[in-house]
Amino acid sequence: MRIITRDRTFYRDLVALAIPISLQNLITFAVNFADNLMIGSLGDNAISGVYVGNQMQTVLQMFVAGIEGAILILAAQYWGKKDTASIRKVVSIGVKAAFAVGLVVTLVAVCFPAALIRAFMADPGVVAEGASYLQIVGFTYLFFCIAQVMIASMRSVETAKIGLYISLMTLLVNVTLNYILIFGKLGFPALGVRGAAIATLISRFLEMLVSTLYVFCGDRKLRFGLKDLLHTDRTLLKDFLRYGLPIMGGQVVWAVNMLANTKILGAYTAGVMTAASITGMLHNLIYVWMNGLSSAVGVITGKTVGAGRREEMKEYARTVQVIFLLVGLLSGAAVLLCRDGFIGLYNASPEARAYSREFINVISVTIIGTCYQAACLFGLVKSGGDISFVFKNDTIFVFLVVLPAALLCQHWGAAPWVVFAALKCDQILKCFVAVVKINRFNWMKDLTRETGTT
């Protein structure tokens, strides 16, 4: 029994998928970071307002990630059988679901921006900045949903580079427009947070337009067409709901968790919320390469399980665990090394800087667990077909461990960093569950049906 596989195809496929996906994730992160960093020069209220305003984006991303996950898991297994007809049907269902979710969230954000910000933080300065940002950026949500589903459809058939190129374009447009509109360059007025929102709106529209055109006109693997959108396969719709709802349910749990995190930390000062924003950006920066590897492992897992190569998958699974444990240790060290330099990029108050150091110290430890359990549970267990396990595991930890622990710490008057640590404690605790589940190898399930292959 080998702990590390010697199959060169596994490493070749892992690198070929992980590099473009990681780079795409990095560029997507850079789009958000550009907003965050440039707005950071406007002070604590602007940073906190945009951070709270972006909670709607966080909620939306959770829902869309659920839809993407359903597409990737089902489509990757059909890709293992080279059944592109079924993949087109799955993608069609995903596009319709994403459109519906994006439309609802857009309407809520645009119609009730101030009320949404006030639900998390009452500071008038934060509410004013956040509502100003959200009312414009809310129009980007529908574009974002459609673009992400189109990119997911390409990843499912191992076409990962197109997402990278689209994200690079989005970054260049967003950063350029941010500079012009936030600070008032080239004759434009200085619009502050509204300028950042307008820049995001334009770049997201272009992202949606280019990704849609590629899938419909440029792709040669799926050959997805308008006729595919006009038809819904009821059998595959049942499969999409059966396997997709637990994924989406898990994302809803995490959306509730993120919103509760914001609400709990919002009870403190704007400095604490600013620190949470800075810490979150650093965490996401380090998380980028882990997420790329995890997505690559998910595609390989789905393809291997769909093709019925179970013994081979067991060897891959042992290798993946070693890889992600090492990634976690390297990530924790990187967080500590980057801490002070990263905080220095922001024009934050001394209070916010102090809290940022404490919060970053916490994630330097918890990210080790995140890299192991989150990546392995998605890349192996969920992608291998045991979708409900991950949903149940997340639900138990969020509602019975994380939120009660954080609320108790806050009630007892604990320091903000202790409350923050309570909100992140599951990232370590889940490792004990993950190592048992993964090495039982009872998560490999074929989710496909025998259908046409063209």
N, C-alpha and C positions, 0 to 999 in steps of 0.2 A: 504494500500500500504506500504510494508516494504522497508526500506532503506537498511537494512542488512538482507540477506537471512538466514533462519534457516536450510536450506537444508544441512545436514552433508555430503551428497555425493559430493556436490560442493567443499567443503573444503578438503575432502579426496582426490578427483581427482586433485585439484589444487596443494596440497602439494606433492602428488605422482609424478606429472609431473614436477613441478617447481624445486624441489630439485635436481634431476639428471641433468636437463637441465641447471640450474644455476651453478652447480658444473662443468659440461662440459664446459660451457662458461668461467668459472673462469680458468679452466685448459688451454683452448685455449688462453685466455688472458695471462696466465702465460708463455706460449711458446713465445709469442711476447715480453712480458716483460723481459724474460730472455735475449733475443737478445738485447733489448733496454738498459737494466741495465748493462750488461757486456760490451757492446759497449760504454756505458756511461763513462767507465773508460778511454777511448781512447781520450776524449776531444770533443770540440764543433763541429769540422769538421766531425768527425765520426758520432756523434749523428744526426747532420743535414743531412748528406749524406744518412744515412740509413732511416731517416724519410722521406726525399723526395723520395728516392728509393721505399719506401713502399707505395707510392701513387698509384702505379700500382696495388698492392695488394688490396688497398682500392677500386679502380675502379672495380677490379675483384669481390671482395666481394659484391659490390652493385649489379652487374649483377647476381651473383650466388644467392644472397638473393632474387632477383626477381623470379628466377626459383624455389628456395625452397618455396617461398611464394605461388606461383601458385600450387605447389605440395601439400603443407600443407592445403591450403584452399579447394581445390577440393577433395583431398583424405580424409580429416577429415570429410567432409560432407558425402562422400560415406561410410566412416567408421561408421557414425551414422546409416546407413542403412545396415551395415555389407556386403557391396558389394565389396569384395576383388578383384574380376576380373577387375572391373573398376579402382581400385587403382593401380593394376599392369600396366595397360595401361597408366595411368597418369604418373607413375614413369618412364616407358620406354621412354616416350616423354621427361621428364625432364632430363634423363641421356644423351640423344642425344643432347639436347640443351646445357647442361653444357659442354659436350665434345667439341662442336663447339666453344663456347665462350673461354674455357680454351686454346684451340689450338691457336686461333688468338692472345690472349693476350700474350701467351708464345713467339710466334714468334716475336711480336713487341718488347717485353722487352729484349729478347736475342740478337736481331739484331741491335737495336738502343739504347743501355743503356745510353751512354753519352748525346745523343741528348735529351732524355727524361728528364734527370736530369737538363740539361741546360735550358730547357723550363721553369723551375720553379725558378732556382737560378743560377747566373753566377759565384759565388765564385769558383775559380779553385780548392781549397782544398775540398770543398763540392762536386763538380762535380766528382773529381777523386775517392773519397771514395764511393759516391753513385753509380757510374757506375760500379765500381769493385764489389759491393754487388749485384746490379741488374742483371748483366750478368749471375750470377750463380743462384740466387734465382728465376729468371724467369722460370727456368725449373720446379719449384715446382707448378706452377699455374694449370697445367692440373691435377696433382694428387689431389690438393686441391678441384677442382671443382667436380671431381667424388666422393671423400670422403664425401663432404657436401651433395650431392644429396642422397647418400646411407643412411646417418644418418637422413636426412629429411624424407625419406620414412619410417624409423622406428618410428620416432616421430609421424607421421600422424596416426599410429595405436596404439599409446600409449605405444610403447616400447622405453622408454627414457634412460634406464640405459646403453645400449650398447654404445651409444655415449660417455657417461661418461668414461667408461673403455678404449675406444679407445683413447680418449683425454689424459687420464692419462698416457697411454703408450707413446704417442707422447711427452708429457712434459718431462718424464724421459729421453727419448732418446735425445731430443733436448738440455736439460740443460747439460747433461753429455758431449755430443759432443761439445757444446759451450765452456765449460770449457777447454776441451782438445785442440780444434782447434784455438780458439781465442788467448789463452795465451801460447800455445805451451807446453802442458804437455804430460807425458808418451812417450817422445821421438819424438813427432810431432813438426814441426816448428810452430812458432807463426804466424798465418795467418790474424789476425785482423778481419776486416769486411768480408773478404772472408771466413774465418773460420766459422763465424756465418751463412753465406749463405749456406755453405756446410752442416752444421748441420741441417739447416731447410730443405734442399733438402732431406736428408736421412730420417728425421722424417716424412715429408709429404708423402714420398713414402710408408713408413710402414703404415701410417694412411689410405691411399687409399687401400693398399693391404688387411689389416685386415677388414676394413668396407665392402669391396666388397665380401670377402670370407664369412663374416657373413650373408650378405643379400642373397647370392646365396646358401649357404650351411647350415647355422645355423638357419635361421628364420623359424618359424612354423606358423606364422599368414598369411603372404602374399604368401609364397611359390613362390617367384620370380625366374624365370629361364631364361636361355639363349634364349629360344624360345620367351619370352616376348620382348626381345630387337630386335628380327628380324621382328617383326610386329608392325605397327603403325596404331592405330584405327583413321580413318579420322574424325569421329564424335567427339571423345574426343580431337583430335588435334585442331579442331575448337574451342572447349570449352577452351582448354589450352591457345590458342592464344587470344580468346575473353576476358578471365578473367586474363590471365597471362601477356598480353602486358601492361595493365595499371599498374600492379605491377612492371614489369620490367622498364616501362617508369618512374615510380616514383623513382626507384633505379638509373636510368640514370640521372635524375634530381639531386639526391643527390650526384652522382659521379661528375657531373659538379660542384656542389656546393663545394664539398671537394677540387677538383682541383683548383677552383677559390680561395678558402681560402688559399691554399698553395701558389698560385701565388701572391696574395695580400700581405700576410705576408712575402713572399720571397723578396719583394722589400726593406725590412729592413735588419738588420745585421744578421749574423749567430746566435747571442745571442737570437734574437727574435724567429728564427726558432727552436732553441734548447728549448726555453721556450714553444713554441707551442707543441713540441714533448713531453715534460715532462707533460704538462697540459693534453694533449690528453691521455696519459697513465693513469693518475689518474682518469680522467673522465671515461675511459673505465673500470677501476677497479670497480668504484662505480656503473657503468651502468650494470654490470654483473648480479646482482640479479634482477634488474628490467626487464632485457631482458628475464631472465628465467621465471619470473612470466608472462610476456607478451606472451611468446610462449605457456605457459601452458594454459593461458586464451584463446588464439587463437584456440587451439585444442578443448577445452571444448565448445567454441562458435560454431565452425564448426559442431561438433558432435550434439549439442543441436538444432541448426537451421536445420541441415540436417534431424533430427528426427521429426521436426515439432513442438517442444515444445516451442512456442513463448512466452507465458505468463511467463513461467519459466525463459526464457532467459532475459526478462525485469528485473526480480528480481535480477538475477545474475549481470546484467549490472550496476545496482545501487550500488551493493556491490563492484564491481570491481573499480568503480570510487573512492569510499572511501579508498579502499586499496591502490591505486596508489597515491592518494594525500598524504597519510601518508608515503608511501615509498619515495616520493619526499622530504618531509620535513626532514626525517631521512637522506636521501642521501646528502642534502645540508649541514646539520650539520656535517656529516662524512667527507665531502670534506674539510671543514674548519679545523677540528680537525687533519686531516692527512697532511695538506699542508706542513708545515715546515719539518716534518720528511720525507715525500716523496721526497721533493726537495733535502734533504741531502743525499739521496741515490746515487745521480749523482755527477760526477766529473766535474761539469759545472762551467763556468766562473761567476764572481760576477754579470756581466751584465745579463747573462741568468737567474741567481737565482732571481734577482730583478724582471725581467719581468715575471718569473714563478709565483711569489707571486701575482702579479696583475692579471694575466690571471686566476689563480685558484680562486681568489676572485669573478671573474665574473661568473665562472661556478658553484660556490656554490649557486648562485641565479637561474641561468637558468636551472640547473638540476631539480629543483622542477617542472618547467613547462614541461620539457622533460618527466619526470616520469608520469605525468598525461596525457598530450595530445598524446605523441608518443605511449605510451603503450596502452592507451584506443582506439586510432584510429586504431592501428594494431590489438590488441587483441579482440576488439569488432566490429568496423565498417568494417574494411577490411576483417577480418575473418568471419564476419556475412554475407558477400556477396556484400557489396557496395564498390567495389574496385575502381571504377573511381573517387569517391569523394576524396579519400586520394591523388590520383595522381594529381587531379586538385588543391587541397588545397596546396600541396607541391610546385607545379609549380608556382602558384601565389606568394607565400611567398618568394621563392628563387629568382625569377627573377624580381619581382616588389618591394620587401621590403629589403631583406637581402643584396644582392650584390650591389644594388644602394646605400644603406645606408653606407655600408663599403667603397665603392669607393669615395663617397662624403666626408666622414670623413678623408680618406687618402689624398684626394685632398686639403682639408682645413688645412692639417698639424696637425691633431689630434694625440695624443699620441697612441702608439701601443695598449694599453689596451682598448682605446675607439673604435678603429677599430675592435678589437677582440670582444668587446661587441656587436657591430653592426652585426657582423657575427653570433652571437648567439641570437639576439633579437627575432627571430621568435619562439624560444622555449617557450617564455612567451606569445607572441601575439596569437599563435595558440590555447592556452587554451580557449580563448573566443569563438572561432569557435567550438572547440571540445565539450564543455559543451552543446551548443545548439544542435549540430548534434546528439550526443549520446542520449540525453533525448527526442528526437522526435521519436526514435525507428523505423525510416523508413529505416533502413539499413539492416534489416533481410531479406535475399533473398535466396531461395533454388536454388543452382546452379547445382544440380544433374539431371541425366536422369534416366528413368526406364530401367535398363539393367539387365544382369545376376548377380547372387550373390555368385558365387563360385570362 
